Amino acid sequence: MNRLRSGITMSLDGYVAGPEQSVENPLGIGGMRLHEWAFALAAWREQHGLEGGEENASSAFVEESLANVGAVLMGRNMFGGGSGPWGDEPWPGWWGENPPFHVPVFVLTHHARNPLPLEGGTTFTFVTDGIEAALAQAREAAGGKDVVIGGGAEAIRQYLAAGLVDELSISLVPVLLGGGERLLDGLGDAAIALEQVDAIAAPGVTHLRYRIVR
């Protein structure tokens, strides 16, 4: 069966977004610093329709994280648009007309909305009946390839707590945000055993990859 993978960037003090997140500043104060290591990479730029870029120790990690992906799961906050009903003219999200996913994306939400097809092979489908239903749809759409949880933290925590994640990758950035949204708080009584399978030191970041032990 295709794997369920999750990858996210985290500060040294455990935050994946800074304080005071808003529509204007979705990553919160200082949150953009978490991703600076990626912006100049050729692999990242190609995924976003940009040319050029550099190669360093992060390149192979990013290329591997993008390989064999057939579908993406994400929470509503990562898609964008605030909370509550979508309204008559719902906002199309943070990602523009040609999102970087290029595969079907399934958005966890409490409010129904018609699918949103965009350029480059990305269609956002909005799932209202829970994480397992969204995963089932994503696995079917993936056609044997892996499913990736794109974020945010709450979506990742839900799948971790349910014991559904096969692989967890954390790109650890030497930044102390001091507040914001933590990745691993609120897992309740979930006892999760991890086996480290990779650790890559790169400019401005250390990539850690774990297999979930069952």
C-alpha positions as CSV (number, residue, x, y, z in Angstrom):
1,M,0.0,0.0,0.0
2,N,1.1,3.5,-0.6
3,R,2.7,5.3,2.3
4,L,1.3,8.2,4.2
5,R,4.2,10.7,4.7
6,S,4.4,14.0,6.4
7,G,7.1,16.7,6.1
8,I,7.3,20.1,7.8
9,T,9.8,22.7,8.8
10,M,10.1,23.5,12.5
11,S,12.0,25.9,14.6
12,L,14.5,24.7,17.3
13,D,11.9,25.5,20.0
14,G,9.2,23.4,18.3
15,Y,7.1,25.9,16.3
16,V,6.0,25.5,12.7
17,A,4.5,29.1,12.5
18,G,5.2,32.2,14.6
19,P,2.8,34.1,16.8
20,E,0.0,36.3,15.6
21,Q,-0.9,34.4,12.4
22,S,-3.3,36.2,10.2
23,V,-4.7,36.3,6.6
24,E,-2.0,38.9,5.8
25,N,0.7,37.0,7.6
26,P,-0.2,33.3,7.6
27,L,3.1,32.1,9.0
28,G,3.0,34.6,11.9
29,I,5.8,36.8,13.1
30,G,9.1,35.4,12.1
31,G,7.6,32.3,10.4
32,M,9.0,33.0,7.0
33,R,12.5,32.5,8.4
34,L,11.7,28.8,8.8
35,H,11.7,28.4,5.0
36,E,14.6,30.6,3.9
37,W,16.8,27.5,3.4
38,A,14.5,26.3,0.6
39,F,13.9,29.4,-1.5
40,A,17.1,29.4,-3.4
41,L,17.1,25.6,-4.2
42,A,16.7,24.6,-7.8
43,A,14.4,21.7,-6.7
44,W,12.1,24.1,-4.8
45,R,12.1,26.7,-7.6
46,E,11.3,24.1,-10.3
47,Q,8.3,22.9,-8.3
48,H,7.0,26.5,-8.1
49,G,7.5,27.1,-11.9
50,L,10.7,29.1,-11.4
51,E,14.0,28.8,-13.2
52,G,17.6,28.6,-11.9
53,G,18.6,28.0,-8.3
54,E,21.4,26.3,-6.4
55,E,22.3,22.8,-5.3
56,N,23.5,22.0,-1.8
57,A,23.0,19.2,0.8
58,S,19.2,20.0,0.9
59,S,18.7,19.3,-2.8
60,A,18.6,15.5,-2.5
61,F,16.2,15.7,0.5
62,V,13.8,18.0,-1.3
63,E,13.9,15.9,-4.5
64,E,13.2,12.7,-2.6
65,S,10.3,14.4,-0.7
66,L,8.7,15.3,-4.0
67,A,9.2,11.9,-5.6
68,N,6.5,9.3,-5.9
69,V,3.7,11.7,-4.6
70,G,0.3,10.9,-5.9
71,A,-1.9,13.1,-3.7
72,V,-1.7,15.6,-0.9
73,L,-3.7,16.1,2.3
74,M,-3.9,19.5,4.1
75,G,-5.9,21.3,6.8
76,R,-8.1,24.3,6.0
77,N,-5.7,26.8,7.4
78,M,-3.0,25.7,5.0
79,F,-5.3,26.0,2.1
80,G,-6.5,29.4,3.4
81,G,-9.7,31.3,3.6
82,G,-10.3,31.6,7.3
83,S,-12.9,29.7,9.4
84,G,-16.7,29.2,9.0
85,P,-18.7,28.7,5.8
86,W,-17.0,29.4,2.6
87,G,-19.6,31.9,1.3
88,D,-21.0,32.5,-2.2
89,E,-17.7,33.5,-3.7
90,P,-15.1,31.5,-1.8
91,W,-11.5,32.6,-1.7
92,P,-9.3,30.3,-3.9
93,G,-6.7,29.9,-1.3
94,W,-3.0,31.0,-0.8
95,W,-1.7,29.1,-3.8
96,G,-2.5,31.1,-6.9
97,E,-3.7,29.8,-10.3
98,N,-0.9,27.3,-10.7
99,P,-0.2,25.7,-7.3
100,P,3.0,23.8,-6.7
101,F,1.4,20.5,-5.9
102,H,0.6,19.2,-9.4
103,V,-1.5,16.3,-8.0
104,P,-5.0,16.1,-6.4
105,V,-5.2,17.8,-3.0
106,F,-7.7,16.9,-0.3
107,V,-8.6,19.7,2.2
108,L,-9.9,18.9,5.7
109,T,-12.8,21.2,6.5
110,H,-16.1,21.3,8.4
111,H,-17.8,23.2,5.6
112,A,-18.8,21.7,2.2
113,R,-17.5,23.3,-1.0
114,N,-17.3,22.3,-4.6
115,P,-13.9,21.0,-5.9
116,L,-11.6,23.7,-7.2
117,P,-9.6,22.6,-10.3
118,L,-6.6,24.8,-11.1
119,E,-3.7,24.7,-13.6
120,G,-0.8,22.2,-13.5
121,G,-2.8,19.2,-12.4
122,T,-3.9,20.5,-9.0
123,T,-7.5,20.1,-8.0
124,F,-8.6,20.9,-4.4
125,T,-11.3,18.6,-3.1
126,F,-12.9,19.6,0.2
127,V,-13.6,16.7,2.6
128,T,-16.1,17.2,5.5
129,D,-16.3,13.7,6.9
130,G,-13.0,13.3,8.7
131,I,-9.4,12.4,8.3
132,E,-9.9,8.8,7.4
133,A,-12.4,9.6,4.7
134,A,-9.9,12.2,3.3
135,L,-7.1,9.6,3.4
136,A,-9.2,7.0,1.6
137,Q,-10.0,9.5,-1.2
138,A,-6.3,10.6,-1.4
139,R,-5.1,7.0,-1.6
140,E,-7.5,6.2,-4.4
141,A,-6.5,9.3,-6.3
142,A,-2.8,8.6,-5.8
143,G,-3.0,5.4,-7.8
144,G,-0.4,3.5,-5.8
145,K,1.9,6.4,-5.2
146,D,2.5,7.9,-1.7
147,V,0.1,10.4,0.0
148,V,1.8,13.4,1.7
149,I,0.3,15.5,4.5
150,G,1.3,19.0,3.5
151,G,0.3,20.6,6.8
152,G,-0.4,22.4,8.9
153,A,0.4,21.2,12.4
154,E,-3.1,20.3,13.4
155,A,-3.6,18.0,10.4
156,I,-0.3,16.3,11.0
157,R,-1.2,15.8,14.7
158,Q,-4.6,14.3,13.9
159,Y,-3.0,11.7,11.6
160,L,-0.2,11.0,14.0
161,A,-2.6,10.5,16.9
162,A,-4.7,8.1,14.8
163,G,-1.7,6.0,14.0
164,L,-2.0,6.5,10.3
165,V,1.4,8.1,9.5
166,D,4.2,5.9,8.1
167,E,7.0,8.5,7.8
168,L,7.6,11.8,9.5
169,S,10.2,14.3,8.2
170,I,11.2,17.4,10.2
171,S,13.4,20.1,8.7
172,L,14.8,21.7,11.8
173,V,15.9,25.3,11.5
174,P,18.2,27.1,14.0
175,V,15.7,29.8,14.9
176,L,13.9,30.4,18.2
177,L,10.4,31.8,17.5
178,G,9.4,32.0,21.1
179,G,5.7,31.4,20.4
180,G,3.3,30.4,17.7
181,E,1.9,27.0,16.7
182,R,3.8,24.0,17.9
183,L,4.0,20.8,15.9
184,L,3.8,18.1,18.5
185,D,1.7,19.6,21.3
186,G,-1.8,18.1,21.9
187,L,-1.2,14.5,20.9
188,G,-3.1,13.3,23.9
189,D,-2.3,9.8,25.0
190,A,-0.8,8.7,21.7
191,A,2.4,6.7,22.3
192,I,4.4,7.0,19.1
193,A,7.7,5.2,18.6
194,L,10.0,6.6,16.0
195,E,13.0,5.0,14.2
196,Q,15.4,7.6,12.7
197,V,16.3,6.7,9.1
198,D,18.1,9.8,8.0
199,A,19.8,13.0,9.3
200,I,21.2,15.5,6.8
201,A,23.0,18.6,7.8
202,A,22.6,21.4,5.2
203,P,23.1,25.2,5.1
204,G,20.6,26.7,7.6
205,V,18.7,23.5,8.3
206,T,19.0,19.9,9.5
207,H,16.7,17.3,7.8
208,L,15.5,14.5,10.1
209,R,13.5,11.6,8.7
210,Y,11.7,9.0,11.0
211,R,9.8,5.8,10.3
212,I,6.8,5.3,12.6
213,V,7.3,2.0,14.4
214,R,4.2,-0.1,14.9
